[in-house]
Amino acid sequence: MPDRPLPEHSGDLREHRSGIARFFRSLSPHSRSLILLGIIYLGFISLGLPDTILGVAWKRMQKELELPVYYAGILSMVLTCCSAVSSFCSGMLLRRLSTGRLLMICGFMTGFFLLGYALSPAFWVLLLLTVPLGLGQGAVDTGMNFYVAKHYTSRDMNWLHCCWGIGASAGPCLITAILAAGGSWRWGYMTVGTVQISLALLFLAALGLWKDAPGDGDSDAAEQGAYHGRPRFSLRFWCCAAMFFLYTGVEVSLGLWGYLFLTNCRGISDAAAGFTVAGYWGMLTLGRFAMGIFANRLGNSRQARWSMAGVMAGGLLLAVPGIVWLPFVALGLLGFSLAPFYPAMMHAAPERFDDATACTLIGFQGGGAMIGIATIPPAFGYLASKTTFAWLPWLAFGLGLLIWLLLCQVDGGRTRRRK
């Protein structure tokens, strides 16, 4: 039976895509690798943009839609839980779709649903849109983490997460500028949604670049070769996932409750406490950039252990009363010490496990991180409100010690370097 002729516009599209593919093939492997890494960095900046704008936009949103203030917490909880579910399932999705296709699809998802946020007439619409938005964000996060862990260096992974910090810092600045200029919060979400869709188009145009990596091309055989077999759920696997649950618990708890600790327990002024918490997040981003310079030389296991040693030291310093300048130094040390742990542990997955297990583990690590955010900070806040926020330094020390012990269980005495 003869093939049916394709419509003329379909032929034009195929010719255009083949032209882009020929352009990528004309580049050297090193150039293709650098271009793709740049696209992934842009993706992580874009991923950080919507994560932090709700807090700034909510006052206007709540007033315009006539909502209670605490509804923002409901949106945040739903977003976090959906991101966790998506992260847990992302290993299976990666095996079926490949990294490039998954990122492209999820990029369009998050972009269009952010545009939906901008047009929402009521809270129930926001709530419905939050579900697919969280699912898309979780899958994008895991997909990019696995690809960089598999094909790039520890330095590149540190700088990848530094890019998230850039996006997370730029988001509030962007929407603040829009509101200060007299614009609506809807324009802020419209802008971020447009950025996400533009990124998805970039992923679509660059699909040919992913073919350089095993399992990320159009060949089914290559795909099966990269993710052959089923993941192995060992004790080491679950220890790695548990560490992310604890890590995000301490990271977010320090950022969320640090202000109340400084003002209530150390007598620091509101302005100084606010700048100190901002400095904590700034040191987290700066630490990922700075550690990226030395990451290949140190290796992932050594970075993770030194990170937790710094967290324990910072927790002890933060617990010392009576020295006015010490809390500022302690929170700065805590932010800097926490910086390399997340990227180092993500990058270590392929060296600890086979490909099928590693891509599943990265999803479980991301899901564990989301559950940690959703449970540990609110639980600590509730207990501290009934007792005292002076427990915050001991939370940091205790969770840092527990993570360090889990690291010993996972790696034993090994501190191998992997570039």
C-alpha positions in Angstrom: 0.0 0.0 0.0 1.6 3.3 -1.0 2.5 5.9 1.7 0.1 8.8 2.0 1.7 12.1 1.1 2.4 14.4 4.1 0.9 17.8 4.1 3.1 20.5 2.8 3.5 22.2 6.2 4.5 18.9 7.7 7.3 18.6 5.2 8.4 22.1 6.0 8.5 21.2 9.7 10.5 18.1 9.1 12.9 19.9 6.9 13.4 22.6 9.5 14.0 20.0 12.3 16.5 18.1 10.1 18.3 21.4 9.4 18.7 22.0 13.1 19.9 18.4 13.6 22.5 18.9 10.8 23.7 22.1 12.5 24.2 20.3 15.8 26.0 17.4 14.0 28.4 19.9 12.4 29.6 21.0 15.8 32.4 19.3 17.7 31.3 16.9 20.5 32.8 19.4 23.0 30.8 22.3 21.6 27.6 20.2 21.6 28.2 19.3 25.2 28.8 22.9 26.3 25.7 24.2 24.5 23.5 21.5 26.1 25.0 22.3 29.5 24.1 25.9 29.0 20.5 25.0 28.1 20.3 22.9 31.2 21.6 25.8 33.3 18.9 28.0 31.8 16.4 25.3 32.6 17.4 25.3 36.3 17.3 29.1 36.5 13.8 28.9 35.1 12.9 26.1 37.5 13.8 28.4 40.4 11.8 31.4 39.2 8.3 30.2 40.2 9.3 28.6 43.4 9.7 31.8 45.3 7.2 34.3 43.7 4.1 33.1 45.6 5.2 34.7 48.9 5.6 38.1 47.2 2.5 37.9 45.1 0.2 36.4 47.7 -0.8 39.7 49.4 -2.2 41.1 46.1 -3.6 37.7 45.1 -5.3 37.2 48.5 -6.8 40.7 48.4 -8.1 40.5 44.8 -9.6 37.0 45.1 -10.9 37.7 48.7 -9.1 34.7 50.3 -7.9 34.0 53.8 -4.1 34.5 54.3 -3.5 30.9 55.2 -4.7 29.6 51.8 -1.1 30.3 50.5 0.0 27.4 52.7 -2.5 25.1 51.1 -1.2 25.9 47.6 2.4 25.5 48.8 1.6 22.1 50.4 -0.2 20.8 47.3 2.6 22.0 45.0 5.2 20.3 47.2 3.3 17.0 47.5 2.7 16.8 43.7 6.4 17.6 43.0 7.2 14.7 45.4 4.9 12.3 43.6 6.4 13.3 40.2 9.9 12.9 41.5 9.1 9.4 42.8 7.7 8.4 39.4 10.4 10.2 37.2 12.7 7.2 37.0 9.9 5.2 35.2 9.2 8.2 33.0 12.8 8.7 32.1 13.1 5.0 31.0 10.1 5.5 28.7 10.5 9.0 27.3 14.2 9.9 27.5 15.5 13.0 29.2 15.1 15.5 26.4 11.5 14.6 25.6 10.6 14.6 29.3 12.0 18.0 29.9 10.3 19.4 26.8 6.9 18.0 27.7 7.2 19.2 31.4 8.4 22.6 30.2 5.3 23.1 28.2 3.2 21.8 31.1 4.6 24.2 33.7 4.6 27.2 31.3 0.9 26.8 30.3 -0.3 26.2 33.9 1.6 29.2 35.1 -0.2 31.2 32.4 -3.4 29.6 33.8 -2.4 31.0 37.3 -2.3 34.5 35.7 -5.9 34.1 34.4 -7.4 32.3 37.5 -10.7 33.9 38.7 -10.9 31.9 42.0 -9.0 29.8 44.5 -10.4 26.5 43.3 -8.9 27.2 39.8 -5.5 27.9 41.4 -5.7 24.7 43.4 -6.5 22.6 40.3 -3.7 24.2 38.3 -1.2 23.6 41.2 -1.5 19.8 40.7 -0.1 19.6 37.2 2.3 22.4 37.9 3.9 20.5 40.7 3.9 17.3 38.7 5.8 19.1 35.8 8.3 20.8 38.1 9.2 17.6 39.9 9.9 15.7 36.7 12.0 18.5 35.2 14.1 18.7 38.4 14.8 15.0 38.4 15.5 14.8 34.7 18.1 17.5 34.7 19.7 16.2 37.8 20.1 12.7 36.4 21.4 13.9 33.1 24.1 16.1 34.6 25.0 13.4 37.2 25.4 10.9 34.4 27.2 13.0 31.8 28.9 16.0 33.5 31.3 16.6 36.4 30.7 17.4 40.0 31.7 21.0 39.4 28.9 21.2 36.8 26.4 19.8 39.2 27.3 22.4 41.9 26.9 25.2 39.4 23.6 23.7 38.2 22.2 24.1 41.7 23.8 27.5 41.9 21.6 28.4 38.9 18.5 27.3 40.8 19.5 29.9 43.5 19.9 32.6 40.8 16.3 31.8 39.6 15.0 31.7 43.2 16.5 35.1 43.9 15.4 36.6 40.6 11.7 35.5 41.0 10.9 37.8 43.9 12.9 40.6 42.3 11.0 40.3 39.1 7.5 40.3 40.6 8.5 43.1 43.0 9.6 45.2 40.1 6.3 44.5 38.3 4.2 45.4 41.3 6.3 48.5 42.0 5.7 49.7 38.5 1.9 49.5 39.1 1.4 46.1 37.4 -0.7 43.2 38.6 0.5 40.0 40.1 -1.0 38.4 37.1 1.6 40.0 34.9 4.3 38.4 37.1 2.9 34.9 36.5 2.4 35.7 32.8 6.0 36.6 32.5 7.3 33.5 34.3 5.0 31.3 32.3 6.2 32.8 29.0 9.8 32.1 30.1 9.0 28.5 30.8 7.3 28.0 27.4 10.3 29.7 25.7 12.5 27.2 27.4 10.3 24.3 26.3 10.7 25.5 22.7 14.4 25.6 23.2 14.3 22.0 24.5 12.3 21.1 21.4 14.8 22.7 19.1 17.7 21.0 20.9 16.4 17.5 21.0 19.2 16.4 18.6 21.8 17.4 21.2 20.6 14.7 23.7 21.5 12.0 21.2 25.1 12.3 22.2 24.3 10.5 25.5 23.5 6.8 25.7 19.8 6.3 26.0 18.8 9.8 25.1 18.4 9.4 21.3 15.7 8.1 19.1 17.1 4.6 19.0 15.1 2.2 21.1 18.1 -0.1 21.5 20.2 2.7 22.9 17.4 3.7 25.3 17.1 0.2 26.6 20.9 -0.1 26.9 21.1 2.9 29.2 18.3 1.9 31.5 18.5 -1.9 31.2 17.1 -3.8 34.1 15.0 -2.9 37.2 16.2 -0.7 40.0 17.6 -2.4 43.1 16.1 -1.1 46.4 18.8 -1.9 48.8 19.5 -0.4 52.3 22.0 2.0 50.7 19.3 3.2 48.3 16.9 4.0 51.1 19.7 5.7 53.2 20.4 8.0 50.3 16.7 8.9 50.0 16.4 9.4 53.8 19.4 11.9 53.8 17.5 14.2 51.4 14.5 14.1 53.6 16.6 15.2 56.6 18.7 17.7 54.5 15.9 19.8 53.2 14.3 19.7 56.7 17.3 21.4 58.2 17.9 23.7 55.3 14.4 25.1 55.1 14.0 25.1 58.9 17.0 27.4 59.3 15.7 29.7 56.6 12.1 29.7 57.8 12.6 30.0 61.6 16.0 31.7 61.7 14.4 35.1 61.9 12.3 34.2 65.0 15.3 32.5 66.6 17.4 35.7 66.2 14.7 38.1 67.4 13.2 36.1 70.2 16.2 34.2 71.5 19.1 36.4 70.8 17.5 39.9 71.0 18.6 40.9 67.5 16.7 43.7 65.8 14.1 43.0 63.1 16.2 44.6 60.3 19.4 42.8 61.3 17.6 39.5 61.6 16.1 39.9 58.2 19.4 40.7 56.5 21.0 37.7 58.3 18.4 35.3 57.0 18.9 36.8 53.5 22.6 36.3 54.0 22.0 32.7 54.9 20.4 32.0 51.5 23.0 34.1 49.8 25.8 32.0 51.3 24.0 28.8 50.2 24.1 30.1 46.5 27.6 31.4 46.8 28.8 28.2 48.4 27.6 26.2 45.5 29.5 28.4 43.1 32.7 28.4 45.2 32.6 24.7 45.9 32.1 24.0 42.2 35.6 25.3 41.6 37.1 22.5 43.8 34.4 19.9 43.5 36.2 17.6 40.9 39.3 17.6 43.1 37.4 16.8 46.4 35.0 14.2 45.1 31.3 13.7 46.0 31.7 11.7 49.2 34.2 14.1 50.7 32.0 17.1 49.9 29.0 15.5 51.5 30.9 14.6 54.7 32.6 18.0 55.0 29.2 19.6 54.5 27.7 17.8 57.4 30.8 18.5 59.6 30.3 22.2 58.8 26.6 22.0 59.7 27.3 20.4 63.1 29.9 23.1 63.8 27.5 25.8 62.7 24.8 24.4 64.9 27.1 24.4 67.9 28.2 28.0 67.3 24.6 29.1 66.9 23.7 27.6 70.3 26.3 29.8 72.1 24.5 32.7 73.8 25.9 36.1 74.8 28.2 36.9 71.8 26.4 39.5 69.6 28.2 38.7 66.3 28.3 35.0 66.6 24.8 34.2 65.3 25.6 36.1 62.0 28.8 34.0 61.6 27.0 30.8 62.5 24.1 31.2 60.0 26.6 32.2 57.3 28.7 29.0 58.1 25.5 26.9 58.0 24.5 28.3 54.6 27.9 27.8 53.1 28.2 24.3 54.6 24.9 23.1 53.4 25.6 24.3 49.8 27.5 21.3 48.3 25.5 18.5 49.9 22.5 18.3 47.5 24.5 18.5 44.3 27.2 16.2 45.5 24.7 13.5 46.5 22.8 13.8 43.2 26.1 13.5 41.3 27.2 10.5 43.3 24.1 8.4 42.4 25.6 7.0 39.1 28.9 6.1 40.8 27.1 4.2 43.6 24.5 2.3 41.5 23.7 1.0 38.0 21.9 3.3 35.6 18.4 1.9 36.3 18.8 2.3 40.0 20.6 5.7 39.8 17.8 7.4 37.8 15.2 5.9 40.1 17.2 7.0 43.2 17.6 10.6 41.9 13.8 10.7 41.7 13.4 9.3 45.2 16.0 11.7 46.5 14.0 14.6 45.0 10.8 13.2 46.4 12.3 12.7 49.8 13.5 16.3 49.7 10.0 17.5 49.0 8.5 15.5 51.9 11.2 16.9 54.2 10.2 20.4 53.3 6.5 19.6 53.9 7.0 18.0 57.3 10.1 18.9 59.3 9.9 22.7 59.2 6.2 22.9 60.2 6.6 20.2 62.8 9.6 22.0 64.4 7.6 25.3 64.2 4.7 23.8 66.0 6.9 22.3 68.8 9.0 25.5 69.1 5.9 27.7 69.4 4.9 25.6 72.4 8.3 25.6 74.0 11.1 27.8 72.5 12.9 28.5 69.2 16.2 28.1 71.1 16.0 24.4 69.9 16.8 25.5 66.3 20.7 25.1 66.7 20.2 21.7 68.2 17.9 20.7 65.3 20.7 21.6 62.9 23.3 19.8 64.9 21.2 16.7 65.4 20.1 16.3 61.8 23.6 17.0 60.6 25.0 14.2 62.8 22.3 11.8 61.7 23.0 12.5 58.0 26.8 12.1 58.7 26.0 8.6 60.2 23.9 7.7 57.2 26.8 8.7 54.9 29.1 6.3 56.8 26.5 3.6 56.2 26.3 4.3 52.5 30.1 4.8 51.7 31.9 3.3 54.7 35.4 4.6 54.7 35.3 5.4 50.9 35.8 8.9 49.7 36.4 8.2 46.0 36.7 11.1 43.6 34.6 11.2 40.5 35.0 13.9 37.9 
